[in-house]
Amino acid sequence: MSTTVTATFKSDDQVKNVKDDLVSTGIPNEKIFVDEPAKKIRVIMPKETQPAIVDIFERHGLTEVAR
């Protein structure tokens, strides 16, 4: 079963770094959606990997998360 998590960040650099971190941990590019003007990243993932994704978001200083 898949779930979606969306996080908002303060800067473009945070968004870029989060995406790079997600890809380096094995999340496929086609599961990562970046809204650059809004500084948001949405990830579609298996439910069991959600805590690891949220941890990555938190390490990069998210301002908001929607699960």
PDB file of N, H, CA, C and O in Angstrom:
ATOM      1  N   MET A   1       0.836  -1.177   0.000  1.00  0.00           N
ATOM      2  CA  MET A   1       0.000   0.000   0.000  1.00  0.00           C
ATOM      3  C   MET A   1       0.885   1.246   0.000  1.00  0.00           C
ATOM      4  O   MET A   1       1.855   1.319   0.754  1.00  0.00           O
ATOM      5  N   SER A   2       0.555   2.217  -0.839  1.00  0.00           N
ATOM      6  H   SER A   2      -0.233   2.158  -1.452  1.00  0.00           H
ATOM      7  CA  SER A   2       1.328   3.457  -0.947  1.00  0.00           C
ATOM      8  C   SER A   2       0.683   4.578  -0.147  1.00  0.00           C
ATOM      9  O   SER A   2      -0.518   4.570   0.120  1.00  0.00           O
ATOM     10  N   THR A   3       1.507   5.528   0.223  1.00  0.00           N
ATOM     11  H   THR A   3       2.483   5.534   0.006  1.00  0.00           H
ATOM     12  CA  THR A   3       1.060   6.729   0.908  1.00  0.00           C
ATOM     13  C   THR A   3       1.824   7.915   0.343  1.00  0.00           C
ATOM     14  O   THR A   3       2.839   7.744  -0.333  1.00  0.00           O
ATOM     15  N   THR A   4       1.342   9.099   0.617  1.00  0.00           N
ATOM     16  H   THR A   4       0.518   9.238   1.166  1.00  0.00           H
ATOM     17  CA  THR A   4       1.977  10.320   0.131  1.00  0.00           C
ATOM     18  C   THR A   4       2.292  11.239   1.300  1.00  0.00           C
ATOM     19  O   THR A   4       1.488  11.397   2.218  1.00  0.00           O
ATOM     20  N   VAL A   5       3.478  11.845   1.251  1.00  0.00           N
ATOM     21  H   VAL A   5       4.132  11.717   0.505  1.00  0.00           H
ATOM     22  CA  VAL A   5       3.867  12.840   2.242  1.00  0.00           C
ATOM     23  C   VAL A   5       4.365  14.060   1.481  1.00  0.00           C
ATOM     24  O   VAL A   5       5.155  13.943   0.545  1.00  0.00           O
ATOM     25  N   THR A   6       3.891  15.239   1.896  1.00  0.00           N
ATOM     26  H   THR A   6       3.249  15.334   2.657  1.00  0.00           H
ATOM     27  CA  THR A   6       4.310  16.490   1.279  1.00  0.00           C
ATOM     28  C   THR A   6       4.916  17.384   2.353  1.00  0.00           C
ATOM     29  O   THR A   6       4.363  17.536   3.443  1.00  0.00           O
ATOM     30  N   ALA A   7       6.063  17.972   2.024  1.00  0.00           N
ATOM     31  H   ALA A   7       6.512  17.849   1.139  1.00  0.00           H
ATOM     32  CA  ALA A   7       6.728  18.878   2.963  1.00  0.00           C
ATOM     33  C   ALA A   7       7.016  20.203   2.278  1.00  0.00           C
ATOM     34  O   ALA A   7       7.288  20.261   1.079  1.00  0.00           O
ATOM     35  N   THR A   8       6.952  21.260   3.067  1.00  0.00           N
ATOM     36  H   THR A   8       6.731  21.213   4.041  1.00  0.00           H
ATOM     37  CA  THR A   8       7.252  22.612   2.589  1.00  0.00           C
ATOM     38  C   THR A   8       8.541  23.078   3.252  1.00  0.00           C
ATOM     39  O   THR A   8       8.785  22.812   4.429  1.00  0.00           O
ATOM     40  N   PHE A   9       9.358  23.777   2.475  1.00  0.00           N
ATOM     41  H   PHE A   9       9.160  23.993   1.519  1.00  0.00           H
ATOM     42  CA  PHE A   9      10.643  24.260   2.959  1.00  0.00           C
ATOM     43  C   PHE A   9      10.755  25.761   2.743  1.00  0.00           C
ATOM     44  O   PHE A   9       9.938  26.355   2.040  1.00  0.00           O
ATOM     45  N   LYS A  10      11.771  26.374   3.350  1.00  0.00           N
ATOM     46  H   LYS A  10      12.434  25.891   3.921  1.00  0.00           H
ATOM     47  CA  LYS A  10      11.954  27.825   3.268  1.00  0.00           C
ATOM     48  C   LYS A  10      12.736  28.255   2.037  1.00  0.00           C
ATOM     49  O   LYS A  10      12.528  29.357   1.529  1.00  0.00           O
ATOM     50  N   SER A  11      13.642  27.394   1.544  1.00  0.00           N
ATOM     51  H   SER A  11      13.811  26.499   1.957  1.00  0.00           H
ATOM     52  CA  SER A  11      14.529  27.841   0.472  1.00  0.00           C
ATOM     53  C   SER A  11      14.623  26.822  -0.659  1.00  0.00           C
ATOM     54  O   SER A  11      14.320  25.640  -0.495  1.00  0.00           O
ATOM     55  N   ASP A  12      15.051  27.324  -1.806  1.00  0.00           N
ATOM     56  H   ASP A  12      15.297  28.284  -1.940  1.00  0.00           H
ATOM     57  CA  ASP A  12      15.286  26.462  -2.959  1.00  0.00           C
ATOM     58  C   ASP A  12      16.409  25.470  -2.671  1.00  0.00           C
ATOM     59  O   ASP A  12      16.362  24.324  -3.118  1.00  0.00           O
ATOM     60  N   ASP A  13      17.416  25.913  -1.925  1.00  0.00           N
ATOM     61  H   ASP A  13      17.454  26.844  -1.562  1.00  0.00           H
ATOM     62  CA  ASP A  13      18.532  25.023  -1.582  1.00  0.00           C
ATOM     63  C   ASP A  13      18.060  23.838  -0.750  1.00  0.00           C
ATOM     64  O   ASP A  13      18.511  22.712  -0.961  1.00  0.00           O
ATOM     65  N   GLN A  14      17.157  24.085   0.194  1.00  0.00           N
ATOM     66  H   GLN A  14      16.791  25.000   0.365  1.00  0.00           H
ATOM     67  CA  GLN A  14      16.618  22.989   0.997  1.00  0.00           C
ATOM     68  C   GLN A  14      15.908  21.976   0.103  1.00  0.00           C
ATOM     69  O   GLN A  14      16.094  20.768   0.255  1.00  0.00           O
ATOM     70  N   VAL A  15      15.105  22.466  -0.817  1.00  0.00           N
ATOM     71  H   VAL A  15      14.955  23.447  -0.940  1.00  0.00           H
ATOM     72  CA  VAL A  15      14.359  21.579  -1.716  1.00  0.00           C
ATOM     73  C   VAL A  15      15.332  20.725  -2.535  1.00  0.00           C
ATOM     74  O   VAL A  15      15.150  19.514  -2.660  1.00  0.00           O
ATOM     75  N   LYS A  16      16.358  21.360  -3.086  1.00  0.00           N
ATOM     76  H   LYS A  16      16.506  22.344  -2.984  1.00  0.00           H
ATOM     77  CA  LYS A  16      17.343  20.628  -3.890  1.00  0.00           C
ATOM     78  C   LYS A  16      18.057  19.583  -3.042  1.00  0.00           C
ATOM     79  O   LYS A  16      18.227  18.442  -3.473  1.00  0.00           O
ATOM     80  N   ASN A  17      18.473  19.966  -1.841  1.00  0.00           N
ATOM     81  H   ASN A  17      18.335  20.893  -1.491  1.00  0.00           H
ATOM     82  CA  ASN A  17      19.190  19.038  -0.970  1.00  0.00           C
ATOM     83  C   ASN A  17      18.322  17.874  -0.526  1.00  0.00           C
ATOM     84  O   ASN A  17      18.800  16.743  -0.434  1.00  0.00           O
ATOM     85  N   VAL A  18      17.049  18.140  -0.250  1.00  0.00           N
ATOM     86  H   VAL A  18      16.661  19.059  -0.324  1.00  0.00           H
ATOM     87  CA  VAL A  18      16.132  17.068   0.142  1.00  0.00           C
ATOM     88  C   VAL A  18      15.966  16.087  -1.016  1.00  0.00           C
ATOM     89  O   VAL A  18      16.035  14.873  -0.824  1.00  0.00           O
ATOM     90  N   LYS A  19      15.746  16.622  -2.220  1.00  0.00           N
ATOM     91  H   LYS A  19      15.690  17.608  -2.376  1.00  0.00           H
ATOM     92  CA  LYS A  19      15.582  15.727  -3.373  1.00  0.00           C
ATOM     93  C   LYS A  19      16.827  14.874  -3.567  1.00  0.00           C
ATOM     94  O   LYS A  19      16.725  13.667  -3.786  1.00  0.00           O
ATOM     95  N   ASP A  20      17.998  15.489  -3.488  1.00  0.00           N
ATOM     96  H   ASP A  20      18.081  16.470  -3.310  1.00  0.00           H
ATOM     97  CA  ASP A  20      19.250  14.732  -3.628  1.00  0.00           C
ATOM     98  C   ASP A  20      19.356  13.644  -2.567  1.00  0.00           C
ATOM     99  O   ASP A  20      19.775  12.524  -2.859  1.00  0.00           O
ATOM    100  N   ASP A  21      18.978  13.974  -1.342  1.00  0.00           N
ATOM    101  H   ASP A  21      18.637  14.884  -1.105  1.00  0.00           H
ATOM    102  CA  ASP A  21      19.030  13.014  -0.234  1.00  0.00           C
ATOM    103  C   ASP A  21      18.054  11.857  -0.475  1.00  0.00           C
ATOM    104  O   ASP A  21      18.393  10.695  -0.251  1.00  0.00           O
ATOM    105  N   LEU A  22      16.853  12.181  -0.929  1.00  0.00           N
ATOM    106  H   LEU A  22      16.578  13.125  -1.111  1.00  0.00           H
ATOM    107  CA  LEU A  22      15.857  11.139  -1.208  1.00  0.00           C
ATOM    108  C   LEU A  22      16.353  10.189  -2.291  1.00  0.00           C
ATOM    109  O   LEU A  22      16.239   8.971  -2.154  1.00  0.00           O
ATOM    110  N   VAL A  23      16.898  10.742  -3.360  1.00  0.00           N
ATOM    111  H   VAL A  23      16.991  11.731  -3.471  1.00  0.00           H
ATOM    112  CA  VAL A  23      17.402   9.915  -4.461  1.00  0.00           C
ATOM    113  C   VAL A  23      18.570   9.047  -3.987  1.00  0.00           C
ATOM    114  O   VAL A  23      18.665   7.877  -4.357  1.00  0.00           O
ATOM    115  N   SER A  24      19.452   9.618  -3.172  1.00  0.00           N
ATOM    116  H   SER A  24      19.375  10.569  -2.872  1.00  0.00           H
ATOM    117  CA  SER A  24      20.610   8.854  -2.701  1.00  0.00           C
ATOM    118  C   SER A  24      20.215   7.718  -1.761  1.00  0.00           C
ATOM    119  O   SER A  24      20.970   6.760  -1.595  1.00  0.00           O
ATOM    120  N   THR A  25      19.031   7.818  -1.143  1.00  0.00           N
ATOM    121  H   THR A  25      18.418   8.596  -1.278  1.00  0.00           H
ATOM    122  CA  THR A  25      18.567   6.730  -0.273  1.00  0.00           C
ATOM    123  C   THR A  25      17.762   5.684  -1.035  1.00  0.00           C
ATOM    124  O   THR A  25      17.283   4.712  -0.451  1.00  0.00           O
ATOM    125  N   GLY A  26      17.615   5.891  -2.350  1.00  0.00           N
ATOM    126  H   GLY A  26      18.004   6.681  -2.824  1.00  0.00           H
ATOM    127  CA  GLY A  26      16.959   4.866  -3.163  1.00  0.00           C
ATOM    128  C   GLY A  26      15.537   5.163  -3.588  1.00  0.00           C
ATOM    129  O   GLY A  26      14.893   4.311  -4.200  1.00  0.00           O
ATOM    130  N   ILE A  27      15.026   6.346  -3.283  1.00  0.00           N
ATOM    131  H   ILE A  27      15.549   7.039  -2.786  1.00  0.00           H
ATOM    132  CA  ILE A  27      13.679   6.708  -3.728  1.00  0.00           C
ATOM    133  C   ILE A  27      13.756   7.030  -5.225  1.00  0.00           C
ATOM    134  O   ILE A  27      14.539   7.895  -5.618  1.00  0.00           O
ATOM    135  N   PRO A  28      12.970   6.363  -6.063  1.00  0.00           N
ATOM    136  CA  PRO A  28      13.022   6.628  -7.503  1.00  0.00           C
ATOM    137  C   PRO A  28      12.549   8.046  -7.837  1.00  0.00           C
ATOM    138  O   PRO A  28      11.612   8.558  -7.224  1.00  0.00           O
ATOM    139  N   ASN A  29      13.207   8.669  -8.811  1.00  0.00           N
ATOM    140  H   ASN A  29      13.968   8.252  -9.309  1.00  0.00           H
ATOM    141  CA  ASN A  29      12.838  10.020  -9.243  1.00  0.00           C
ATOM    142  C   ASN A  29      11.365  10.149  -9.583  1.00  0.00           C
ATOM    143  O   ASN A  29      10.755  11.188  -9.331  1.00  0.00           O
ATOM    144  N   GLU A  30      10.788   9.094 -10.157  1.00  0.00           N
ATOM    145  H   GLU A  30      11.283   8.250 -10.362  1.00  0.00           H
ATOM    146  CA  GLU A  30       9.381   9.170 -10.565  1.00  0.00           C
ATOM    147  C   GLU A  30       8.412   9.160  -9.387  1.00  0.00           C
ATOM    148  O   GLU A  30       7.209   9.338  -9.578  1.00  0.00           O
ATOM    149  N   LYS A  31       8.916   8.956  -8.175  1.00  0.00           N
ATOM    150  H   LYS A  31       9.893   8.812  -8.019  1.00  0.00           H
ATOM    151  CA  LYS A  31       8.090   9.001  -6.959  1.00  0.00           C
ATOM    152  C   LYS A  31       8.264  10.307  -6.192  1.00  0.00           C
ATOM    153  O   LYS A  31       7.640  10.506  -5.149  1.00  0.00           O
ATOM    154  N   ILE A  32       9.124  11.209  -6.714  1.00  0.00           N
ATOM    155  H   ILE A  32       9.630  11.048  -7.561  1.00  0.00           H
ATOM    156  CA  ILE A  32       9.411  12.481  -6.066  1.00  0.00           C
ATOM    157  C   ILE A  32       8.891  13.605  -6.955  1.00  0.00           C
ATOM    158  O   ILE A  32       9.263  13.705  -8.124  1.00  0.00           O
ATOM    159  N   PHE A  33       8.034  14.443  -6.396  1.00  0.00           N
ATOM    160  H   PHE A  33       7.732  14.362  -5.446  1.00  0.00           H
ATOM    161  CA  PHE A  33       7.445  15.548  -7.154  1.00  0.00           C
ATOM    162  C   PHE A  33       7.817  16.864  -6.471  1.00  0.00           C
ATOM    163  O   PHE A  33       7.520  17.071  -5.294  1.00  0.00           O
ATOM    164  N   VAL A  34       8.470  17.747  -7.227  1.00  0.00           N
ATOM    165  H   VAL A  34       8.710  17.579  -8.183  1.00  0.00           H
ATOM    166  CA  VAL A  34       8.953  19.009  -6.684  1.00  0.00           C
ATOM    167  C   VAL A  34       8.134  20.156  -7.273  1.00  0.00           C
ATOM    168  O   VAL A  34       7.990  20.278  -8.489  1.00  0.00           O
ATOM    169  N   ASP A  35       7.605  20.989  -6.387  1.00  0.00           N
ATOM    170  H   ASP A  35       7.722  20.891  -5.398  1.00  0.00           H
ATOM    171  CA  ASP A  35       6.925  22.225  -6.778  1.00  0.00           C
ATOM    172  C   ASP A  35       7.859  23.358  -6.356  1.00  0.00           C
ATOM    173  O   ASP A  35       7.796  23.848  -5.229  1.00  0.00           O
ATOM    174  N   GLU A  36       8.731  23.763  -7.291  1.00  0.00           N
ATOM    175  H   GLU A  36       8.782  23.364  -8.206  1.00  0.00           H
ATOM    176  CA  GLU A  36       9.759  24.754  -6.952  1.00  0.00           C
ATOM    177  C   GLU A  36       9.199  26.090  -6.490  1.00  0.00           C
ATOM    178  O   GLU A  36       9.668  26.617  -5.481  1.00  0.00           O
ATOM    179  N   PRO A  37       8.201  26.673  -7.192  1.00  0.00           N
ATOM    180  CA  PRO A  37       7.695  27.979  -6.725  1.00  0.00           C
ATOM    181  C   PRO A  37       7.132  27.926  -5.298  1.00  0.00           C
ATOM    182  O   PRO A  37       7.277  28.882  -4.535  1.00  0.00           O
ATOM    183  N   ALA A  38       6.495  26.814  -4.946  1.00  0.00           N
ATOM    184  H   ALA A  38       6.377  26.038  -5.565  1.00  0.00           H
ATOM    185  CA  ALA A  38       5.908  26.674  -3.607  1.00  0.00           C
ATOM    186  C   ALA A  38       6.896  26.097  -2.597  1.00  0.00           C
ATOM    187  O   ALA A  38       6.608  26.048  -1.401  1.00  0.00           O
ATOM    188  N   LYS A  39       8.076  25.655  -3.084  1.00  0.00           N
ATOM    189  H   LYS A  39       8.310  25.695  -4.056  1.00  0.00           H
ATOM    190  CA  LYS A  39       9.105  25.039  -2.234  1.00  0.00           C
ATOM    191  C   LYS A  39       8.559  23.809  -1.501  1.00  0.00           C
ATOM    192  O   LYS A  39       8.764  23.635  -0.299  1.00  0.00           O
ATOM    193  N   LYS A  40       7.857  22.962  -2.265  1.00  0.00           N
ATOM    194  H   LYS A  40       7.691  23.103  -3.241  1.00  0.00           H
ATOM    195  CA  LYS A  40       7.264  21.741  -1.706  1.00  0.00           C
ATOM    196  C   LYS A  40       7.815  20.520  -2.411  1.00  0.00           C
ATOM    197  O   LYS A  40       8.147  20.559  -3.596  1.00  0.00           O
ATOM    198  N   ILE A  41       7.905  19.443  -1.663  1.00  0.00           N
ATOM    199  H   ILE A  41       7.635  19.412  -0.701  1.00  0.00           H
ATOM    200  CA  ILE A  41       8.269  18.142  -2.213  1.00  0.00           C
ATOM    201  C   ILE A  41       7.213  17.149  -1.755  1.00  0.00           C
ATOM    202  O   ILE A  41       6.868  17.079  -0.575  1.00  0.00           O
ATOM    203  N   ARG A  42       6.710  16.383  -2.714  1.00  0.00           N
ATOM    204  H   ARG A  42       6.991  16.440  -3.672  1.00  0.00           H
ATOM    205  CA  ARG A  42       5.738  15.318  -2.421  1.00  0.00           C
ATOM    206  C   ARG A  42       6.377  14.002  -2.823  1.00  0.00           C
ATOM    207  O   ARG A  42       6.944  13.880  -3.908  1.00  0.00           O
ATOM    208  N   VAL A  43       6.282  13.018  -1.936  1.00  0.00           N
ATOM    209  H   VAL A  43       5.821  13.117  -1.054  1.00  0.00           H
ATOM    210  CA  VAL A  43       6.861  11.703  -2.193  1.00  0.00           C
ATOM    211  C   VAL A  43       5.768  10.656  -2.047  1.00  0.00           C
ATOM    212  O   VAL A  43       5.024  10.642  -1.067  1.00  0.00           O
ATOM    213  N   ILE A  44       5.687   9.783  -3.041  1.00  0.00           N
ATOM    214  H   ILE A  44       6.291   9.794  -3.837  1.00  0.00           H
ATOM    215  CA  ILE A  44       4.790   8.631  -2.972  1.00  0.00           C
ATOM    216  C   ILE A  44       5.661   7.433  -2.631  1.00  0.00           C
ATOM    217  O   ILE A  44       6.635   7.143  -3.326  1.00  0.00           O
ATOM    218  N   MET A  45       5.301   6.733  -1.548  1.00  0.00           N
ATOM    219  H   MET A  45       4.509   6.968  -0.984  1.00  0.00           H
ATOM    220  CA  MET A  45       6.141   5.647  -1.072  1.00  0.00           C
ATOM    221  C   MET A  45       5.303   4.574  -0.407  1.00  0.00           C
ATOM    222  O   MET A  45       4.135   4.799  -0.090  1.00  0.00           O
ATOM    223  N   PRO A  46       5.900   3.397  -0.193  1.00  0.00           N
ATOM    224  CA  PRO A  46       5.213   2.389   0.620  1.00  0.00           C
ATOM    225  C   PRO A  46       5.045   2.924   2.047  1.00  0.00           C
ATOM    226  O   PRO A  46       5.920   3.612   2.574  1.00  0.00           O
ATOM    227  N   LYS A  47       3.925   2.600   2.648  1.00  0.00           N
ATOM    228  H   LYS A  47       3.214   2.041   2.220  1.00  0.00           H
ATOM    229  CA  LYS A  47       3.598   3.121   3.979  1.00  0.00           C
ATOM    230  C   LYS A  47       4.706   2.856   5.000  1.00  0.00           C
ATOM    231  O   LYS A  47       4.952   3.687   5.874  1.00  0.00           O
ATOM    232  N   GLU A  48       5.367   1.717   4.896  1.00  0.00           N
ATOM    233  H   GLU A  48       5.167   1.042   4.186  1.00  0.00           H
ATOM    234  CA  GLU A  48       6.392   1.371   5.892  1.00  0.00           C
ATOM    235  C   GLU A  48       7.647   2.238   5.790  1.00  0.00           C
ATOM    236  O   GLU A  48       8.428   2.272   6.741  1.00  0.00           O
ATOM    237  N   THR A  49       7.870   2.934   4.688  1.00  0.00           N
ATOM    238  H   THR A  49       7.235   2.906   3.915  1.00  0.00           H
ATOM    239  CA  THR A  49       9.038   3.807   4.573  1.00  0.00           C
ATOM    240  C   THR A  49       8.729   5.260   4.946  1.00  0.00           C
ATOM    241  O   THR A  49       9.622   6.107   4.922  1.00  0.00           O
ATOM    242  N   GLN A  50       7.480   5.551   5.287  1.00  0.00           N
ATOM    243  H   GLN A  50       6.755   4.863   5.306  1.00  0.00           H
ATOM    244  CA  GLN A  50       7.093   6.923   5.622  1.00  0.00           C
ATOM    245  C   GLN A  50       7.934   7.520   6.749  1.00  0.00           C
ATOM    246  O   GLN A  50       8.361   8.667   6.616  1.00  0.00           O
ATOM    247  N   PRO A  51       8.200   6.813   7.854  1.00  0.00           N
ATOM    248  CA  PRO A  51       9.012   7.430   8.915  1.00  0.00           C
ATOM    249  C   PRO A  51      10.408   7.843   8.440  1.00  0.00           C
ATOM    250  O   PRO A  51      10.920   8.875   8.873  1.00  0.00           O
ATOM    251  N   ALA A  52      11.019   7.068   7.572  1.00  0.00           N
ATOM    252  H   ALA A  52      10.603   6.230   7.220  1.00  0.00           H
ATOM    253  CA  ALA A  52      12.353   7.411   7.065  1.00  0.00           C
ATOM    254  C   ALA A  52      12.296   8.663   6.186  1.00  0.00           C
ATOM    255  O   ALA A  52      13.206   9.490   6.231  1.00  0.00           O
ATOM    256  N   ILE A  53      11.242   8.805   5.392  1.00  0.00           N
ATOM    257  H   ILE A  53      10.503   8.132   5.355  1.00  0.00           H
ATOM    258  CA  ILE A  53      11.088   9.978   4.530  1.00  0.00           C
ATOM    259  C   ILE A  53      10.863  11.218   5.384  1.00  0.00           C
ATOM    260  O   ILE A  53      11.479  12.257   5.144  1.00  0.00           O
ATOM    261  N   VAL A  54       9.994  11.118   6.370  1.00  0.00           N
ATOM    262  H   VAL A  54       9.495  10.274   6.564  1.00  0.00           H
ATOM    263  CA  VAL A  54       9.736  12.255   7.261  1.00  0.00           C
ATOM    264  C   VAL A  54      11.013  12.640   8.003  1.00  0.00           C
ATOM    265  O   VAL A  54      11.263  13.824   8.227  1.00  0.00           O
ATOM    266  N   ASP A  55      11.816  11.662   8.384  1.00  0.00           N
ATOM    267  H   ASP A  55      11.614  10.700   8.202  1.00  0.00           H
ATOM    268  CA  ASP A  55      13.095  11.944   9.043  1.00  0.00           C
ATOM    269  C   ASP A  55      14.007  12.757   8.123  1.00  0.00           C
ATOM    270  O   ASP A  55      14.652  13.704   8.573  1.00  0.00           O
ATOM    271  N   ILE A  56      14.065  12.397   6.848  1.00  0.00           N
ATOM    272  H   ILE A  56      13.541  11.627   6.482  1.00  0.00           H
ATOM    273  CA  ILE A  56      14.872  13.160   5.884  1.00  0.00           C
ATOM    274  C   ILE A  56      14.345  14.587   5.793  1.00  0.00           C
ATOM    275  O   ILE A  56      15.122  15.542   5.820  1.00  0.00           O
ATOM    276  N   PHE A  57      13.035  14.732   5.686  1.00  0.00           N
ATOM    277  H   PHE A  57      12.404  13.957   5.664  1.00  0.00           H
ATOM    278  CA  PHE A  57      12.434  16.074   5.632  1.00  0.00           C
ATOM    279  C   PHE A  57      12.827  16.890   6.859  1.00  0.00           C
ATOM    280  O   PHE A  57      13.222  18.049   6.738  1.00  0.00           O
ATOM    281  N   GLU A  58      12.719  16.290   8.029  1.00  0.00           N
ATOM    282  H   GLU A  58      12.398  15.348   8.128  1.00  0.00           H
ATOM    283  CA  GLU A  58      13.003  17.003   9.278  1.00  0.00           C
ATOM    284  C   GLU A  58      14.475  17.402   9.387  1.00  0.00           C
ATOM    285  O   GLU A  58      14.791  18.478   9.895  1.00  0.00           O
ATOM    286  N   ARG A  59      15.364  16.547   8.918  1.00  0.00           N
ATOM    287  H   ARG A  59      15.107  15.673   8.505  1.00  0.00           H
ATOM    288  CA  ARG A  59      16.802  16.880   8.953  1.00  0.00           C
ATOM    289  C   ARG A  59      17.131  18.119   8.126  1.00  0.00           C
ATOM    290  O   ARG A  59      18.110  18.818   8.389  1.00  0.00           O
ATOM    291  N   HIS A  60      16.304  18.376   7.132  1.00  0.00           N
ATOM    292  H   HIS A  60      15.508  17.809   6.918  1.00  0.00           H
ATOM    293  CA  HIS A  60      16.553  19.522   6.244  1.00  0.00           C
ATOM    294  C   HIS A  60      15.732  20.750   6.635  1.00  0.00           C
ATOM    295  O   HIS A  60      15.710  21.731   5.891  1.00  0.00           O
ATOM    296  N   GLY A  61      15.069  20.718   7.769  1.00  0.00           N
ATOM    297  H   GLY A  61      15.087  19.922   8.373  1.00  0.00           H
ATOM    298  CA  GLY A  61      14.401  21.899   8.295  1.00  0.00           C
ATOM    299  C   GLY A  61      13.084  22.257   7.635  1.00  0.00           C
ATOM    300  O   GLY A  61      12.854  23.413   7.280  1.00  0.00           O
ATOM    301  N   LEU A  62      12.225  21.271   7.470  1.00  0.00           N
ATOM    302  H   LEU A  62      12.411  20.332   7.759  1.00  0.00           H
ATOM    303  CA  LEU A  62      10.918  21.556   6.874  1.00  0.00           C
ATOM    304  C   LEU A  62      10.144  22.560   7.693  1.00  0.00           C
ATOM    305  O   LEU A  62      10.351  22.680   8.901  1.00  0.00           O
ATOM    306  N   THR A  63       9.250  23.283   7.040  1.00  0.00           N
ATOM    307  H   THR A  63       9.082  23.185   6.059  1.00  0.00           H
ATOM    308  CA  THR A  63       8.412  24.230   7.770  1.00  0.00           C
ATOM    309  C   THR A  63       7.011  23.664   7.991  1.00  0.00           C
ATOM    310  O   THR A  63       6.287  24.111   8.881  1.00  0.00           O
ATOM    311  N   GLU A  64       6.636  22.680   7.175  1.00  0.00           N
ATOM    312  H   GLU A  64       7.224  22.318   6.452  1.00  0.00           H
ATOM    313  CA  GLU A  64       5.301  22.070   7.291  1.00  0.00           C
ATOM    314  C   GLU A  64       5.348  20.712   6.631  1.00  0.00           C
ATOM    315  O   GLU A  64       6.051  20.515   5.640  1.00  0.00           O
ATOM    316  N   VAL A  65       4.583  19.757   7.192  1.00  0.00           N
ATOM    317  H   VAL A  65       4.011  19.917   7.996  1.00  0.00           H
ATOM    318  CA  VAL A  65       4.465  18.433   6.598  1.00  0.00           C
ATOM    319  C   VAL A  65       2.995  18.033   6.589  1.00  0.00           C
ATOM    320  O   VAL A  65       2.267  18.260   7.556  1.00  0.00           O
ATOM    321  N   ALA A  66       2.574  17.433   5.477  1.00  0.00           N
ATOM    322  H   ALA A  66       3.165  17.249   4.692  1.00  0.00           H
ATOM    323  CA  ALA A  66       1.203  16.915   5.348  1.00  0.00           C
ATOM    324  C   ALA A  66       1.311  15.435   5.025  1.00  0.00           C
ATOM    325  O   ALA A  66       1.999  15.033   4.087  1.00  0.00           O
ATOM    326  N   ARG A  67       0.616  14.632   5.825  1.00  0.00           N
ATOM    327  H   ARG A  67       0.057  14.959   6.587  1.00  0.00           H
ATOM    328  CA  ARG A  67       0.656  13.173   5.613  1.00  0.00           C
ATOM    329  C   ARG A  67      -0.670  12.687   5.134  1.00  0.00           C
ATOM    330  O   ARG A  67      -0.841  11.491   4.898  1.00  0.00           O
TER     331      ARG A  67
END
